[in-house]
Each structure stands twice: as C-alpha cells, then as structure tokens.
Amino acid sequence: MVNLATVQSGPQLQAQELEGAIARQPQNASLYARRASFRLAAGQLGAALEDINRAIDLDDEEGEFYFIKARTLRGQNRLAAALEAAETAAQRGFSSPELNLLVGEANLASRHYEAALEQLDRTLRQEPDHAAALFYKGLAYAAVADTVQALDYLRASLAREPHQPEILHQLAFLNNAYRQPAAAALYSARGLRVAPRYAPLWYDHGRQFELQSLPDSAHRCYSRAIQFDTTFYRADYRLALAAYRHHQYAAVVPHLQRALRRAPRLQDARQMLAESYEGLGQHAEALAQYRLLVAENPGNRHWTYKVWKVRGQAQRQQNDTFGIEAQPSDASILQE
C-alpha cells in the first residue's frame, strides 16, 4: 500500500533537497522558483511566497515565476494580488490553460462572473475536457441563476471526474436549492459512497430529506455533517431552525453560536439566538445579541425596543442575583 505520510511529505522533502543547490548558487532564480513550487505543493504558502519573490528579484522577466506567485497568493486568498500577478505572467509571455483557469476561478471567487466565464472559456478552447474549468463554469452559471447551464456544466464535469465529491455536492446542493430533492438524493447518495466522511454531502442528503418532510432522517444527516466537520455552519443552522420551531431553545443556542462564528450575517440566525436566550431567561446574553442586531440594522425600532426591554430584565436579574435594590429605569435607553 502507498504510505500517505511519505506522499504528503514528498514536496517538502524535495524543497529541502534544493537547499544545498541554492547555497552553492544563491543567484540562480530558477532554483528559488522550483523550491517555491515544492513548498506550495506542501502547503507552506508563506515560505513559497518568500522563495518566488526572491526568484522575481533575480529575474523579473520570467512569466512562469509570476504564475507561481499568483497560485501562492490565491492559496492565501489574496484575490486581487493573485489576479495582478497572473496579469503580469501573461504580459511576460506565459500562457497555459492553468493560468486561464486560475484567473477564471479567482474572478469567480471575487464575484466577477462575466470575467470568470471569459477566462474559463479560454481554458476550454485549449482543453475541451478540462474538468475543473467545466466545474467552475457550472458554479458561475449557478451564481447568475442560469440553472439549466449550471447543471449542464456540472454534469459535464462529473462525466470527466465521476468520483469527485465536490462536484457531486454541488449537483446535490443545486438540485435541493431548486426543490428537486429526488434528483439531489441521487447525487448525495452517490457521493457518500465515494466519500462517506465528506460533511457537505451529509448536509445535502439531510436537506433532501427535509424537503420531503422527513425531519428525523434530516436531523441524523445534519448531525453527521457536524460530526465530520464542526465548521460546516449550514448543518448547524438547519438543526437550530428545527429546534427553534419547536421552542427547544436550549438546543438552539450551541448550534447558532457555532454557525455565527463562521457566518456572522447568516439570515435570521442572530434573531433566533437572541430570542432563544430570552426564552431561556438568560437576559444578559439576549441583550448582547439584540445590541448586535441594532448595530447591524440601524434605525430599526423593533430591535431598539428589544434592547430597552431586555436591558431592564437583565438589570433586575442581576440585582436579584446579588441582592441589590433595583434602581429607577433610565428612559433614555430607548434612544440607543
């Protein structure tokens, strides 16, 4: 069997093997670029960026160096800088389907959908069967609500990479979004056979159960998603929503606490958390959430009123706890 630890450490070891050559030839830009590529493959993004910047300092006319820099910056999620480096790579004469793919994907992540589609089309003109380009085109069309083309491109990508969990997830997710749970179930079930610990697919499988009014099965799937990935906030949100509808506020709180750490603007989540704390009689915690709602929705009289109301309850609760005589309320807090 393949030793996965050895495979994973391969790029790191290759980078280390170049250190002697670099010590002997410290002005050789290509050696730094090669080590940057190995470090990038090993996930050492900071070290990779240092190496490729050193290579560019020594030779700023080599387009491939800027392509390596663009890949590294994209790995750091520095989208604008990655696009700038990719443009410089093209200006320096570097051309490849992978450069167009990187620019297309970075534009997609930046929500520049027309620019993304243009670059992805360039990749596909060079390599018509490029699975990643087909996949990203599907995501771009989904983002602009062209469902027919989105599904077509995602299915085309799947035909070239039939065991890729992320493609199966996106197909299941999109079918669920358009209330086609039977079709979604086919993709999520197929994906779980390939990747039984992949949290997004457990979420998709739970969502199709929910859409078919099978809440217990949905609950089990959402719980599995969180078991495999505690950062997958959508599953936490769905579990919280079900508990909230049944006034099970103690169950709501931990799910929404986690979800809001990952997605602070998640629709209605902060409201549900505030009301759950209030329902549990935890007025100080509810007050903190209502204050955040006021900050997020300036001028909203309902949340301003809730701050005033719950602050009074929190003060009385604190006074009762410490045996302090209650003080007259300050009507000015309605102006918060």
C-alpha positions in Angstrom: 0.0 0.0 0.0 1.0 3.6 -0.5 2.4 5.3 2.5 0.3 8.5 2.6 2.6 10.2 5.1 5.5 9.7 2.7 3.4 11.0 -0.3 2.3 14.1 1.7 5.9 14.9 2.7 7.3 14.4 -0.8 7.1 18.1 -1.8 8.6 19.2 1.5 11.5 16.8 1.1 12.0 17.9 -2.5 12.2 21.5 -1.2 14.7 20.6 1.4 16.9 18.8 -1.1 17.2 22.1 -3.1 18.8 23.9 -0.1 22.3 22.7 -0.9 22.0 23.7 -4.5 20.7 27.2 -3.5 23.6 27.6 -1.1 26.0 26.8 -3.9 24.2 29.0 -6.5 22.5 31.8 -4.5 21.9 33.9 -7.6 20.1 31.1 -9.5 16.5 32.3 -9.8 15.2 29.0 -11.2 16.2 27.2 -8.0 14.2 29.5 -5.8 11.2 29.1 -8.2 11.5 25.3 -8.1 11.6 25.4 -4.3 8.6 27.7 -4.2 6.6 25.2 -6.3 7.5 22.4 -3.9 6.7 24.5 -0.9 3.4 25.5 -2.5 2.5 21.8 -3.0 3.4 21.1 0.6 1.1 23.9 1.8 3.9 26.1 3.0 2.5 29.3 1.5 4.5 31.9 3.4 7.8 30.2 2.6 6.7 29.6 -1.0 5.9 33.3 -1.4 9.3 34.3 0.0 11.1 32.0 -2.5 9.1 33.2 -5.5 9.7 36.8 -4.6 13.4 36.1 -4.4 13.3 34.5 -7.8 11.5 37.5 -9.2 14.0 39.9 -7.6 16.7 38.0 -9.5 14.8 37.7 -12.8 11.6 39.7 -13.2 11.2 38.8 -16.9 10.2 35.1 -16.4 6.4 34.9 -16.8 6.2 31.5 -15.1 7.6 33.0 -11.9 4.6 35.3 -11.7 2.3 32.4 -12.4 3.7 30.6 -9.4 3.3 33.8 -7.4 -0.3 34.1 -8.5 -1.0 30.5 -7.4 0.6 31.1 -4.0 -1.4 34.3 -3.5 -4.6 32.6 -4.4 -3.7 29.9 -1.8 -3.6 32.8 0.7 -7.0 34.0 -0.5 -5.4 37.3 -1.7 -7.6 37.5 -4.7 -6.7 41.0 -6.1 -2.9 40.4 -5.7 -3.3 36.9 -7.3 -5.0 38.5 -10.3 -2.4 41.2 -10.6 0.4 38.6 -10.6 -1.4 36.5 -13.2 -1.8 39.5 -15.4 1.9 40.1 -15.2 2.6 36.5 -16.0 0.6 36.9 -19.2 2.4 40.2 -20.0 5.7 38.3 -19.6 4.6 35.8 -22.3 3.4 33.0 -20.0 0.4 31.1 -21.5 -1.3 28.0 -20.3 -4.8 26.6 -19.7 -3.9 26.6 -16.0 -3.2 30.3 -16.0 -6.6 31.0 -17.5 -8.2 28.6 -15.0 -6.6 30.4 -12.1 -7.8 33.8 -13.4 -11.3 32.4 -14.0 -11.6 30.9 -10.6 -10.2 34.0 -8.8 -12.7 36.1 -10.7 -15.4 33.7 -9.7 -14.4 34.0 -6.0 -14.4 37.8 -6.5 -18.0 37.5 -7.9 -16.9 38.9 -11.3 -18.9 36.3 -13.2 -18.5 37.6 -16.8 -14.7 37.8 -16.4 -14.7 34.4 -14.9 -16.7 32.8 -17.7 -14.4 34.5 -20.3 -11.3 33.0 -18.8 -12.8 29.6 -18.3 -13.9 29.6 -21.9 -10.2 30.2 -22.9 -9.2 27.2 -20.8 -11.8 25.0 -22.5 -10.8 26.2 -26.0 -7.4 24.8 -25.2 -8.6 21.8 -23.3 -12.2 21.0 -24.0 -12.3 18.2 -21.4 -10.8 20.2 -18.6 -13.0 19.0 -15.7 -12.1 21.9 -13.3 -13.0 24.5 -16.0 -16.3 22.9 -16.6 -16.9 22.7 -12.9 -16.2 26.4 -12.3 -18.4 27.4 -15.3 -21.2 25.5 -13.6 -20.7 27.4 -10.4 -20.5 30.7 -12.3 -23.8 30.0 -14.1 -25.4 28.9 -10.8 -24.3 32.3 -9.3 -26.1 34.2 -12.0 -29.2 31.9 -11.7 -28.8 30.2 -15.0 -29.8 26.8 -13.6 -30.0 24.9 -16.9 -26.5 25.8 -18.0 -25.2 25.4 -14.4 -26.5 21.8 -14.3 -25.2 21.1 -17.8 -21.7 22.1 -17.0 -21.6 20.4 -13.6 -22.8 17.2 -15.2 -20.2 17.5 -17.9 -17.5 18.0 -15.2 -18.8 14.9 -13.4 -18.6 12.8 -16.6 -14.9 13.6 -16.6 -14.3 13.2 -12.9 -17.0 10.7 -11.8 -15.6 10.2 -8.3 -15.1 13.8 -7.3 -17.1 14.6 -4.1 -17.2 18.3 -4.6 -18.9 18.0 -8.0 -21.4 15.6 -6.6 -22.0 18.0 -3.7 -22.6 21.0 -5.9 -25.1 19.0 -8.1 -26.9 17.8 -5.0 -26.9 21.3 -3.4 -28.2 22.9 -6.6 -31.0 20.4 -7.1 -32.1 20.9 -3.5 -32.0 24.7 -3.9 -34.4 24.3 -6.8 -36.7 22.0 -4.8 -35.7 18.8 -6.7 -34.9 16.5 -3.7 -35.3 13.2 -5.7 -32.5 14.3 -8.1 -30.4 15.7 -5.3 -30.7 12.4 -3.4 -29.1 10.5 -6.3 -26.1 12.7 -6.3 -25.7 12.9 -2.5 -26.1 9.1 -2.1 -23.5 8.5 -4.9 -21.1 11.0 -3.3 -21.4 9.4 0.2 -20.4 6.0 -1.3 -17.3 7.7 -2.6 -16.6 9.9 0.4 -18.5 8.8 3.4 -16.9 11.4 5.7 -17.5 14.4 3.5 -19.7 16.8 5.5 -21.2 18.8 2.6 -22.7 15.6 1.2 -24.2 14.7 4.5 -25.8 18.1 4.6 -27.1 17.7 1.0 -28.6 14.3 2.0 -30.2 15.8 5.0 -31.7 18.6 3.0 -33.4 16.3 0.5 -35.0 14.5 3.5 -36.1 17.8 4.9 -37.7 18.9 1.6 -39.6 15.6 1.6 -40.9 16.2 5.1 -38.8 13.5 6.8 -37.3 15.6 9.7 -35.9 12.7 11.7 -33.8 11.5 8.8 -32.7 15.0 8.0 -31.7 15.5 11.7 -29.5 12.4 11.6 -27.8 13.6 8.4 -27.2 17.1 9.7 -25.7 15.7 12.9 -23.4 13.5 10.8 -22.2 16.6 8.8 -21.3 18.4 12.1 -19.6 15.2 13.4 -17.3 15.2 10.4 -16.8 19.0 10.2 -17.7 21.3 13.1 -17.2 24.3 10.8 -20.0 23.4 8.4 -22.4 26.1 9.6 -25.3 25.2 7.3 -25.9 22.0 9.1 -25.8 23.8 12.5 -28.3 26.4 11.1 -30.7 23.7 9.9 -30.6 21.9 13.3 -31.1 25.2 15.1 -34.0 26.2 12.9 -35.8 22.9 13.6 -35.3 23.3 17.3 -36.4 26.9 17.3 -39.7 26.0 15.6 -40.4 23.6 18.4 -39.3 26.2 21.1 -36.4 24.0 22.1 -34.2 27.0 22.9 -31.5 25.1 24.8 -30.8 23.1 21.7 -30.8 26.2 19.5 -28.1 28.1 21.3 -25.0 25.9 20.7 -25.8 25.4 17.1 -26.2 29.1 16.4 -23.2 30.0 18.4 -21.1 27.8 16.1 -22.9 28.9 13.0 -22.5 32.6 13.7 -18.8 32.3 14.3 -18.5 31.1 10.7 -21.2 33.3 9.1 -22.0 36.4 11.2 -24.6 37.6 8.8 -26.5 34.3 8.5 -30.1 35.1 7.8 -32.3 35.3 10.9 -29.7 33.4 12.9 -28.9 36.2 15.3 -32.6 37.0 15.9 -33.2 33.3 16.7 -30.2 33.2 19.1 -31.4 36.4 20.9 -34.9 35.1 21.2 -33.7 31.7 22.4 -31.6 33.3 25.1 -34.6 35.4 26.1 -36.8 32.3 26.2 -34.3 30.7 28.5 -34.3 33.7 30.8 -30.6 34.5 30.0 -31.3 38.2 29.7 -27.7 39.4 29.7 -26.8 37.1 26.8 -30.0 38.1 24.9 -29.2 41.7 25.4 -25.8 41.3 23.8 -27.4 39.7 20.7 -30.1 42.4 20.5 -27.4 45.1 20.7 -25.7 43.5 17.7 -29.0 43.4 15.8 -29.3 47.2 16.5 -25.8 47.7 15.2 -26.5 45.6 12.1 -29.9 47.3 11.5 -29.5 51.0 12.5 -32.8 52.7 12.9 -34.8 49.5 13.4 -37.3 50.4 16.1 -38.2 46.8 17.0 -34.6 45.9 17.9 -34.2 49.2 19.7 -37.2 48.4 21.8 -35.9 44.9 22.5 -32.7 46.3 23.8 -34.6 48.6 26.1 -36.9 45.8 27.3 -34.3 43.1 27.8 -31.8 45.5 29.4 -34.3 46.2 32.1 -34.8 42.5 32.6 -31.1 41.9 32.7 -30.6 44.6 35.3 -33.4 43.2 37.5 -31.9 39.7 37.1 -28.5 40.9 38.2 -30.0 42.8 41.1 -31.9 39.7 42.3 -28.7 37.7 42.0 -26.6 40.0 44.1 -29.4 41.3 46.4 -29.1 44.8 45.1 -32.1 47.1 45.4 -33.4 47.9 41.9 -32.7 51.4 40.6 -35.2 53.5 38.6 -35.0 52.8 34.9 -33.5 55.3 32.5 -36.0 56.1 29.8 -33.1 57.5 27.6 -32.1 54.0 26.7 -34.9 54.0 24.1 -32.7 56.3 22.2 -30.0 53.7 21.8 
